[in-house]
């Protein structure tokens, strides 16, 4: 991994191939698919599998949501990587109530043995496995440092740490103060949450994290990655044109275009 990597975040009904390609074109070193459910993949659901169809060689990690070892093994037995595929990421961060009720998303942060087994199944197949996580399901789990226990015990390629627990929404500030102890585990840590300025990037570099994952700010401006690298970028109108050209070329479902175009160029003041 490079000294500091910029990643575009997985976002449902947004991060289709066209959006990932635009982000990569303008500085994202690595991109992620929207989360895909293991249950549906194992059942060979055509709509779910279509999310794994890569239209170009944009470096992309597939994010998986699920907890069942047998479902993961079944999926991997029929999976064939495309050009641009860079590994799998396990979603231990989704706070949606219906996901948590199934024991998935951020409800998995405390399930260290299960997470370790899922990672092993992936790596035994020769693929890289990473984790995207919150600080636990709630304030109590955060205080017990279940996130730190998991990072310390699981041998993943890297850990994307969204510095909120599952009970917090985007109105709650990120707790970047937990990042130094994550870095101290010796694992590769990627910061996530409200990263939208060079000042924050420099702060994160000072802490010792190895990269930053950017979501909402990238939807508003997919060229933010190059801006954070000090590279000149085109106008939002030019980026919109390029995105719409790719949407047409890749024939992606209209919902992606609708969701992305709604936010491109949007002016939103990020909370500090």
HULINKA-V755922 format. One record per residue. N is the residue number from 1. RES is the residue in three letters. PSI is psi in radians with two decimals (* if undefined). D_LAST is the distance of its C-alpha to the last C-alpha in whole Angstrom. Layout:
n: (N/N)
res: (RES/RES)
psi: (PSI/PSI)
d_last: (D_LAST/D_LAST)
This chain:
n: (1/2/3/4/5/6/7/8/9/10/11/12/13/14/15/16/17/18/19/20/21/22/23/24/25/26/27/28/29/30/31/32/33/34/35/36/37/38/39/40/41/42/43/44/45/46/47/48/49/50/51/52/53/54/55/56/57/58/59/60/61/62/63/64/65/66/67/68/69/70/71/72/73/74/75/76/77/78/79/80/81/82/83/84/85/86/87/88/89/90/91/92/93/94/95/96/97/98/99/100/101/102/103/104/105/106/107/108/109/110/111/112/113/114/115/116/117/118/119/120/121/122/123/124/125/126/127/128/129/130/131/132/133/134/135/136/137/138/139/140/141/142/143/144/145/146/147/148/149/150/151/152/153/154/155/156/157/158/159/160/161/162/163/164/165/166/167/168/169/170/171/172/173/174/175/176/177/178/179/180/181/182/183/184/185/186/187/188/189/190/191/192/193/194/195/196/197/198/199/200/201/202/203/204/205/206/207/208/209/210/211/212/213/214/215/216/217/218/219/220/221/222/223/224/225/226/227/228/229/230/231/232/233/234/235/236/237/238/239/240/241/242/243/244/245/246/247/248/249/250/251/252/253/254/255/256/257/258/259/260/261/262/263/264/265/266/267/268/269/270/271/272)
res: (UNK/UNK/UNK/UNK/UNK/UNK/UNK/UNK/UNK/UNK/UNK/UNK/UNK/UNK/UNK/UNK/UNK/UNK/UNK/UNK/UNK/UNK/UNK/UNK/UNK/UNK/UNK/UNK/UNK/UNK/UNK/UNK/UNK/UNK/UNK/UNK/UNK/UNK/UNK/UNK/UNK/UNK/UNK/UNK/UNK/UNK/UNK/UNK/UNK/UNK/UNK/UNK/UNK/UNK/UNK/UNK/UNK/UNK/UNK/UNK/UNK/UNK/UNK/UNK/UNK/UNK/UNK/UNK/UNK/UNK/UNK/UNK/UNK/UNK/UNK/UNK/UNK/UNK/UNK/UNK/UNK/UNK/UNK/UNK/UNK/UNK/UNK/UNK/UNK/UNK/UNK/UNK/UNK/UNK/UNK/UNK/UNK/UNK/UNK/UNK/UNK/UNK/UNK/UNK/UNK/UNK/UNK/UNK/UNK/UNK/UNK/UNK/UNK/UNK/UNK/UNK/UNK/UNK/UNK/UNK/UNK/UNK/UNK/UNK/UNK/UNK/UNK/UNK/UNK/UNK/UNK/UNK/UNK/UNK/UNK/UNK/UNK/UNK/UNK/UNK/UNK/UNK/UNK/UNK/UNK/UNK/UNK/UNK/UNK/UNK/UNK/UNK/UNK/UNK/UNK/UNK/UNK/UNK/UNK/UNK/UNK/UNK/UNK/UNK/UNK/UNK/UNK/UNK/UNK/UNK/UNK/UNK/UNK/UNK/UNK/UNK/UNK/UNK/UNK/UNK/UNK/UNK/UNK/UNK/UNK/UNK/UNK/UNK/UNK/UNK/UNK/UNK/UNK/UNK/UNK/UNK/UNK/UNK/UNK/UNK/UNK/UNK/UNK/UNK/UNK/UNK/UNK/UNK/UNK/UNK/UNK/UNK/UNK/UNK/UNK/UNK/UNK/UNK/UNK/UNK/UNK/UNK/UNK/UNK/UNK/UNK/UNK/UNK/UNK/UNK/UNK/UNK/UNK/UNK/UNK/UNK/UNK/UNK/UNK/UNK/UNK/UNK/UNK/UNK/UNK/UNK/UNK/UNK/UNK/UNK/UNK/UNK/UNK/UNK/UNK/UNK/UNK/UNK/UNK/UNK/UNK/UNK/UNK/UNK/UNK/UNK/UNK/UNK/UNK/UNK/UNK/UNK)
psi: (2.46/2.94/-0.62/2.09/2.39/2.21/2.50/2.37/2.71/2.24/2.18/2.37/0.42/-0.88/1.07/3.13/-0.68/-0.78/-0.73/-0.71/-0.72/-0.76/-0.76/-0.69/-0.57/0.68/-0.18/2.15/-0.47/2.46/2.89/2.51/2.87/2.79/2.45/2.47/2.23/-0.69/-0.80/-0.66/-0.76/-0.53/0.03/0.65/2.11/-0.71/-0.72/-0.76/-0.50/-0.41/-0.23/0.11/1.89/2.28/-0.18/-2.92/0.38/2.21/2.04/2.39/2.40/2.16/2.23/2.46/2.13/2.96/-0.11/2.13/-0.69/-0.62/-0.70/-0.78/-0.72/-0.77/-0.84/-0.44/-0.35/-0.04/2.39/2.07/2.51/2.92/2.39/-0.31/2.25/0.19/-3.05/2.63/2.29/2.23/1.86/0.54/-0.37/2.18/0.08/2.31/-0.71/-0.44/-0.80/-0.64/-0.41/0.06/0.31/-3.10/-2.36/-0.16/-0.22/-0.20/-0.61/-0.13/1.30/-0.81/-0.75/-0.75/-0.75/-0.70/-0.70/-0.75/-0.74/-0.70/-0.72/-0.85/-0.52/-0.38/-0.04/0.18/2.70/2.54/2.22/3.02/2.38/2.20/2.70/-3.02/0.31/3.10/-0.55/-3.09/-0.68/-0.78/-0.63/-0.79/-0.51/-0.06/0.76/-0.54/-0.70/-0.67/-0.73/-0.82/-0.74/-0.57/-0.33/2.36/1.33/2.82/-0.77/2.87/2.10/2.01/1.91/1.98/0.87/2.71/3.02/-0.33/0.01/2.46/-2.96/-0.14/-0.27/2.32/2.60/2.53/1.39/-0.23/-0.31/-0.20/-0.70/-0.70/-0.53/-0.78/-0.63/-0.27/-0.28/-0.03/2.82/2.03/2.29/2.25/2.55/2.46/1.90/0.57/1.98/0.21/2.76/-0.58/-0.73/-0.66/-0.79/-0.66/-0.77/-0.69/-0.68/-0.55/-0.55/0.15/2.77/0.05/3.10/2.42/2.28/2.26/-1.44/-0.69/-0.52/-0.52/-0.66/-0.58/1.65/-0.20/0.10/-0.50/-0.80/-0.59/-0.69/-0.27/-0.01/0.40/2.40/2.46/2.74/3.12/2.78/-0.64/-0.69/-0.71/-0.69/-0.77/-0.80/-0.70/-0.80/-0.59/-0.74/-0.68/-0.77/-0.77/-0.72/-0.07/0.89/2.73/2.52/-0.47/-0.55/-0.85/-0.76/-0.82/-0.71/-0.83/-0.46/-0.51/-0.36/2.16/-0.01/2.38/1.90/2.27/2.07/2.49/2.49/*)
d_last: (29/27/26/22/22/20/21/20/19/22/22/25/27/25/25/29/31/30/26/27/29/27/24/26/28/25/24/23/25/25/25/25/27/26/27/31/33/35/38/38/38/41/43/43/41/41/38/36/38/37/34/35/37/36/37/36/35/32/31/29/29/30/28/30/30/32/34/38/39/42/40/38/42/43/41/41/45/45/41/42/39/39/38/35/34/32/32/31/28/28/25/24/21/22/21/24/26/29/28/28/31/33/31/29/25/23/27/28/26/28/31/32/35/35/32/34/37/35/34/38/39/37/38/41/42/40/37/34/31/28/25/22/21/19/19/22/23/21/20/24/24/21/22/25/24/25/23/24/28/27/26/29/32/31/32/30/29/26/23/20/18/15/13/14/17/19/19/15/14/11/10/10/7/8/11/11/14/16/16/19/21/21/22/25/27/28/27/25/21/19/15/14/11/8/10/10/11/13/11/10/13/15/13/14/18/18/17/20/19/21/19/16/17/15/16/14/13/17/19/17/19/21/21/18/19/22/19/17/21/22/24/25/25/27/26/24/28/29/27/28/31/31/30/32/35/34/34/37/38/37/38/35/35/34/31/29/29/29/25/24/26/24/20/21/20/18/16/12/9/6/4/0)
